[in-house]
Amino acid sequence: MRNALSGVALRVPKMTDMTVTLSDVAREAGVSLATASRAINGSANRTVRPELRERVLAAAARLRYSPDANAQAMARGRTTALGLIVHDIADPYFSTIASGVTAAAERAGLVVTLASTDRDPDREMAFVELMQRQRARAIIVAGGRYDDEAANAALAEALVEYRSRGGGAAAVGQPLLGVDTVVIENRSATAELARQLHGRGYRRFAALAGPAHHLTAHERFDGFRGSLAELGAPVDPDLVVPCAFTRDGGYEAMEQLIARGVVGRRDDPSTSVDAVFAVNDVMAVGAMAAARAAGLDVPADVAIAGFDDIITLRDITPSLTTIRLPLADIGAMVTELALAPDNESPRLVPVDGEVILRDSTPPRS
């Protein structure tokens, strides 16, 4: 109609100007409310014939209907969330895996909810319970386990319960949780590193072994030590220093070796170590800093090697010898496992590391 005073046409409100409900869509499509709900929100139990679904979606588009996310989650049984549990998001190892998980989740139309647990089993359990209450589509646990049978069994039981209710689950680390797992071949990688360092002339090694009872740390050191023993250059147990799995842990462990006089200037005959292996890169970076703070030259006085090839190493001088893992690819792999249909037994995907020799371990004359 027109306004008599202005002659300007007044706009008559249409349905698109008001809140459009699912009932409106069902009426527009000529189907029942239940059929419209299943076509738009999905259903855990029943599907809609393709021709009916297309009719409902076309009606929804005409009416500019926006489906309710909570309604979709209730209908499907699961939300579009994917839970990711890591030990320490500040560690580039975990942040790079997280980037791979996030990219893969986005391709699947999912949003990642992240928990950084500081290696606390109770926080892991609490996050699994939270994701169950929120009906997350899947959970990924990234990080090596501790030698704690009770804690591992409890988490495995929680993940089994989660899967029994329709969620997916997968892990990166040791295959101890009863779910599909990307397994890092820690022992074989460090055994090869030891062989290559031995081939460069190194014979007297110390090791920054990480936390006691941490299975990843144990596997990495065990492979390194075993290979050197076979080569006739065994690691003296007194030169193995347990420490936190962090940069500061590596720094403090190297300080101990320097204070004991086993690491020092190369021209000092009392020193007994020419190379230090740290079971991860952030510890190796800390060890390099401690050596410099003590006035030592890396690698002239002491060589240093790590494990992971974290992105931070691009800015480290001298460049660090390490074992490269395809961390972002690992994140994508574990996401695909978490979202894959259930298998009768857990799928295990092994990932090998690649030894990268750099300036921190030059050939030893």
For each residue, the residues with C-beta under 8 A, 3 or more apart:
1: 9 10 12
2: 7 8 9 10
3: 6 7 8 9 10
4: 7
5:
6: 3
7: 2 3 4
8: 2 3
9: 1 2 3
10: 1 2 3
11:
12: 1
13: 17 18
14: 17
15: 18 20 24 63
16: 20 63 64
17: 13 14
18: 13 15
19:
20: 15 16 24 25 63 64 65 66
21: 24 25 65
22: 25 26 33 36 37 40 65 67 71
23: 26 27 33 36
24: 15 20 21 27 28 63 65
25: 20 21 22 28 29 36 40 56 59 60 63 65
26: 22 23 29 31 32 33 35 36 56
27: 23 24 30
28: 24 25 59 62 63
29: 25 26 36 52 55 56 58 59 60
30: 27 55
31: 26 35 36 39 52 55 56
32: 26 35 36
33: 22 23 26 36 37
34: 37 38
35: 26 31 32 38 39 48 52 56
36: 22 23 25 26 29 31 32 33 39 40 56
37: 22 33 34 40 41 43 71 75
38: 34 35 41 42 43 46 47 48 75
39: 31 35 36 48 52 53 56 57
40: 22 25 36 37 56 57 60 65 67 72
41: 37 38 67 71 72 74 75 76
42: 38 72 75 76
43: 37 38 46 47 48 75 76
44: 75 76 77 166
45:
46: 38 43
47: 38 43
48: 35 38 39 43 52 53 56
49: 52 53
50: 53 54
51: 54 55
52: 29 31 35 39 48 49 55 56
53: 39 48 49 50 56 57
54: 50 51 57 58
55: 29 30 31 51 52 58 59
56: 25 26 29 31 35 36 39 40 48 52 53 59 60
57: 39 40 53 54 60 61
58: 29 54 55 61 62
59: 25 28 29 55 56 62 63 65
60: 25 29 40 56 57 63 65 67
61: 57 58 64 65
62: 28 58 59
63: 15 16 20 24 25 28 59 60
64: 16 20 61
65: 20 21 22 24 25 40 59 60 61
66: 20
67: 22 40 41 60 71 72
68: 71 72
69: 72 73 79 80
70: 73 74
71: 22 37 41 67 68 74 75
72: 40 41 42 67 68 69 75 76 79
73: 69 70 76 77 78 79 80 135
74: 41 70 71 77
75: 37 38 41 42 43 44 71 72
76: 41 42 43 44 72 73
77: 44 73 74 135 166
78: 73 135 136 137 166 167
79: 69 72 73 134 135 136 137
80: 69 73 109 110 111 137
81: 110 111 112 113 131 134 135 136 137
82: 101 105 108 110 111 112 113 136 137 138 139 140 335 338 339
83: 112 113 115 127 128 130 131 136 138 139 140
84: 98 101 112 113 114 115 139 140 142
85: 115 117 124 127 128 139 140 141 142 143
86: 89 94 97 98 114 115 116 117 142 143
87: 91 94 116 117 118 119 142 143 245
88: 91 94 116 118 119 245 246
89: 86 94 95 98 114 116
90: 95 116
91: 87 88 94 95 245 246 282 310
92: 95 96 281 282 308 310 311 312
93: 96 97 280 281 282 308 310 327
94: 86 87 88 89 91 97 98 116 142 143
95: 89 90 91 92 98 99
96: 92 93 99 100 310 311 327 328 331
97: 86 93 94 100 101 142 172 327 328 330 331 334
98: 84 86 89 94 95 101 102 112 114 142 331
99: 95 96 102 103 328 331
100: 96 97 103 104 327 328 329 330 331 332 333 335
101: 82 84 97 98 104 105 112 140 142 331 332 334 335
102: 98 99 105 106 112 331
103: 99 100 106 107 328 331 332
104: 100 101 107 108 331 332 335 336
105: 82 101 102 108 110 111 112 335
106: 102 103 109 110 111
107: 103 104
108: 82 104 105 335 339
109: 80 106
110: 80 81 82 105 106 137 138 339
111: 80 81 82 105 106
112: 81 82 83 84 98 101 102 105
113: 81 82 83 84 131 134 136
114: 84 86 89 98
115: 83 84 85 86 123 124 127
116: 86 87 88 89 90 94
117: 85 86 87 120 121 123 124 127
118: 87 88 123
119: 87 88 143 146 245
120: 117 123 124
121: 117 124 125 146 148 151 154 155
122: 125 126
123: 115 117 118 120 126 127
124: 85 115 117 120 121 127 128 141 155
125: 121 122 128 129 154 155 158
126: 122 123 129 130
127: 83 85 115 117 123 124 130 131 139
128: 83 85 124 125 131 132 139 155 158 159 162
129: 125 126 132 133 158
130: 83 126 127 133 134
131: 81 83 113 127 128 134 136 139 162 167
132: 128 129 135 136 161 162 165 167
133: 129 130
134: 79 81 113 130 131
135: 73 77 78 79 81 132 167
136: 78 79 81 82 83 113 131 132 139 167
137: 78 79 80 81 82 110 167 168 339
138: 82 83 110 167 168 169 170 335 338 339
139: 82 83 84 85 127 128 131 136 159 162 167 168 169 338
140: 82 83 84 85 101 169 170 171 172 334 335 338
141: 85 124 155 159 169 170 171 172 173 177 179
142: 84 85 86 87 94 97 98 101 171 172 173 331 334
143: 85 86 87 94 119 172 173 216
144: 173 174 214 215 216 217 219
145: 148 152 173 174 176 177 215 216
146: 119 121 151 152 211 213 214 215
147: 213 214 215 218
148: 121 145 151 152 213
149: 152 153
150: 153 154
151: 121 146 148 154 155
152: 145 146 148 149 155 156 176 177
153: 149 150 156 157
154: 121 125 150 151 157 158
155: 121 124 125 128 141 151 152 158 159 177
156: 152 153 159 160 176 177 178 179
157: 153 154 160 161
158: 125 128 129 154 155 161 162
159: 128 139 141 155 156 162 163 169 177 178 179
160: 156 157 163 164 178
161: 132 157 158 164 165
162: 128 131 132 139 158 159 165 167 169
163: 159 160 166 167 168 169 179 342
164: 160 161
165: 132 161 162
166: 44 77 78 163
167: 78 131 132 135 136 137 138 139 162 163
168: 137 138 139 163 338 339 340
169: 138 139 140 141 159 162 163 177 179 180 338
170: 138 140 141 179 180 181 182 334 335 337 338
171: 140 141 142 175 177 179 180 181 182 334
172: 97 140 141 142 143 181 182 184 330 334
173: 141 142 143 144 145 176 181 182 183 184 215 216
174: 144 145 181 183 215 216
175: 171 181 183 346 348
176: 145 152 156 173
177: 141 145 152 155 156 159 169 171 181
178: 156 159 160 346
179: 141 156 159 163 169 170 171 346
180: 169 170 171 334 337 338 340 343 346 347 348 349
181: 170 171 172 173 174 175 177 334 337 346 347 348 349
182: 170 171 172 173 330 333 334 337 349 351
183: 173 174 175 348 349 350 351
184: 172 173 189 216 325 330 351 353
185: 188 189 350 351 352 353
186: 189 190 216 219 220 223 307 353
187: 190 191 219 220 222 223 226
188: 185 191 192 223 352 353
189: 184 185 186 192 193 220 223 307 323 352 353 354 355
190: 186 187 193 194 219 220 221 222 223 224 227 277 279 307 323
191: 187 188 194 195 223 224 226 227
192: 188 189 195 196 227 355
193: 189 190 196 197 224 277 305 307 321 323 355
194: 190 191 197 198 223 224 225 227 228 231 277
195: 191 192 198 199 227 231
196: 192 193 199 200 355 357
197: 193 194 200 202 205 275 277 303 305 321 361
198: 194 195 201 202 203 227 228 231 233
199: 195 196
200: 196 197 357 361 362 363 364
201: 198 363 364 365
202: 197 198 205 233 274 275 303 361 364
203: 198 233 274
204: 233 272 273 274 275
205: 197 202 228 233 235 239 273 274 275 276 277
206: 235 236 239 240 241 257 262 263 273 275 276 277
207: 221 224 225 235 239 240 241 276 277 278 279
208: 241 243 249 250 253 254 276 277 278 279 283 284 287
209: 217 218 221 240 241 242 243 279
210: 214 216 217 218 220 221 242 243 244 245 249 279 280 283
211: 146 214 217 242 243 244 245 249
212: 242
213: 146 147 148 218
214: 144 146 147 210 211 217 218 245
215: 144 145 146 147 173 174 218 219
216: 143 144 145 173 174 184 186 210 219 220 279
217: 144 209 210 211 214 220 221 245 279 280
218: 147 209 210 213 214 215 221 222
219: 144 186 187 190 215 216 222 223
220: 186 187 189 190 210 216 217 223 224 279 280 307
221: 190 207 209 210 217 218 224 225 240 277 279
222: 187 190 218 219 225 226
223: 186 187 188 189 190 191 194 219 220 226 227
224: 190 191 193 194 207 220 221 227 228 235 277
225: 194 207 221 222 228 229 234 235
226: 187 191 222 223 229 230
227: 190 191 192 194 195 198 223 224 230 231
228: 194 198 205 224 225 231 233 234 235
229: 225 226 232 233 234 235
230: 226 227
231: 194 195 198 227 228
232: 229
233: 198 202 203 204 205 228 229
234: 225 228 229
235: 205 206 207 224 225 228 229 239 240
236: 206 239 240 272
237: 240
238:
239: 205 206 207 235 236 257 262 272 273
240: 206 207 209 221 235 236 237
241: 206 207 208 209 253 256 257
242: 209 210 211 212 253
243: 208 209 210 211 249 250 252 253 283
244: 210 211 248 249 252
245: 87 88 91 119 210 211 214 217 249 279 280 282 283
246: 88 91 249 250 282 283 286
247: 250 251 282 283 285 286 289
248: 244 251 252 286
249: 208 210 211 243 244 245 246 252 253 283 286
250: 208 243 246 247 253 254 278 282 283 284 285 286 287 290
251: 247 248 254 255 286 287 289 290
252: 243 244 248 249 255 256 286 290
253: 208 241 242 243 249 250 256 257 278 283 286 287
254: 208 250 251 257 258 263 276 286 287 290 291
255: 251 252 258 259 290 294
256: 241 252 253 259 260
257: 206 239 241 253 254 260 262 263 273 276
258: 254 255 261 263 264 290 291 294 296
259: 255 256
260: 256 257 263
261: 258 264 270 271
262: 206 239 257 271 272 273
263: 206 254 257 258 260 271 273 276 291 296 301 302
264: 258 261 268 270 271 296 301
265: 268 271 296 301
266: 271 274 300 301 302
267:
268: 264 265 271
269:
270: 261 264
271: 261 262 263 264 265 266 268
272: 204 236 239 262
273: 204 205 206 239 257 262 263 276 302
274: 202 203 204 205 266 302 303 364
275: 197 202 204 205 206 302 303 304 305 361
276: 205 206 207 208 254 257 263 273 284 287 302 303 304 305
277: 190 193 194 197 205 206 207 208 221 224 304 305 306
278: 207 208 250 253 281 283 284 286 287 304 305 306 307
279: 190 207 208 209 210 216 217 220 221 245 283 306 307
280: 93 210 217 220 245 283 284 306 307 308
281: 92 93 278 284 285 306 307 308 309 310 312 313 320 322
282: 91 92 93 245 246 247 250 285 286 306 310 312
283: 208 210 243 245 246 247 249 250 253 278 279 280 286 287 306
284: 208 250 276 278 280 281 287 288 304 305 306 307 320 322
285: 247 250 281 282 288 289 306 312 313 316 320
286: 246 247 248 249 250 251 252 253 254 278 282 283 289 290
287: 208 250 251 253 254 276 278 283 284 290 291 304
288: 284 285 291 292 298 304 316 320 360
289: 247 251 285 286 292 293
290: 250 251 252 254 255 258 286 287 293 294
291: 254 258 263 287 288 294 296 297 298 301 302 304
292: 288 289 295 296 298
293: 289 290
294: 255 258 290 291
295: 292
296: 258 263 264 265 291 292 301 302
297: 291 300 301
298: 288 291 292 301 302 303 304 318 360
299: 302 303 304 318 359 360 361 362
300: 266 297
301: 263 264 265 266 291 296 297 298
302: 263 266 273 274 275 276 291 296 298 299
303: 197 202 274 275 276 298 299 321 360 361 362 364
304: 275 276 277 278 284 287 288 291 298 299 320 321 360 361
305: 193 197 275 276 277 278 284 320 321 322 360 361
306: 277 278 279 280 281 282 283 284 285 320 321 322 323
307: 186 189 190 193 220 278 279 280 281 284 322 323 353
308: 92 93 280 281 322 323 324 325 327
309: 281 313 322 323 324 325 327 356
310: 91 92 93 96 281 282 313 327
311: 92 96 314
312: 92 281 282 285 315 316
313: 281 285 309 310 316 319 320 322
314: 311
315: 312
316: 285 288 312 313 319 320
317: 359
318: 298 299 358 359 360
319: 313 316 358 359 360
320: 281 284 285 288 304 305 306 313 316 358 360
321: 193 197 303 304 305 306 355 356 357 358 359 360 361
322: 281 284 305 306 307 308 309 313 356 358
323: 189 190 193 306 307 308 309 353 354 355 356
324: 308 309 353 354 355 356
325: 184 308 309 330 351 353
326: 329 330 351
327: 93 96 97 100 308 309 310 330 331
328: 96 97 99 100 103 331 332
329: 100 326 332 333
330: 97 100 172 182 184 325 326 327 333 334 351
331: 96 97 98 99 100 101 102 103 104 142 327 328 334 335
332: 100 101 103 104 328 329 335 336
333: 100 182 329 330 336 337 349 351
334: 97 101 140 142 170 171 172 180 181 182 330 331 337 338
335: 82 100 101 104 105 108 138 140 170 331 332 338 339
336: 104 332 333 339 340
337: 170 180 181 182 333 334 340 347 349
338: 82 138 139 140 168 169 170 180 334 335
339: 82 108 110 137 138 168 335 336
340: 168 180 336 337 343 347
341:
342: 163
343: 180 340 346 347
344:
345:
346: 175 178 179 180 181 343
347: 180 181 337 340 343
348: 175 180 181 183
349: 180 181 182 183 333 337
350: 183 185
351: 182 183 184 185 325 326 330 333
352: 185 188 189
353: 184 185 186 188 189 307 323 324 325
354: 189 323 324
355: 189 192 193 196 321 323 324
356: 309 321 322 323 324
357: 196 200 321 361
358: 318 319 320 321 322 361
359: 299 317 318 319 321 362
360: 288 298 299 303 304 305 318 319 320 321
361: 197 200 202 275 299 303 304 305 321 357 358
362: 200 299 303 359
363: 200 201
364: 200 201 202 274 303
365: 201
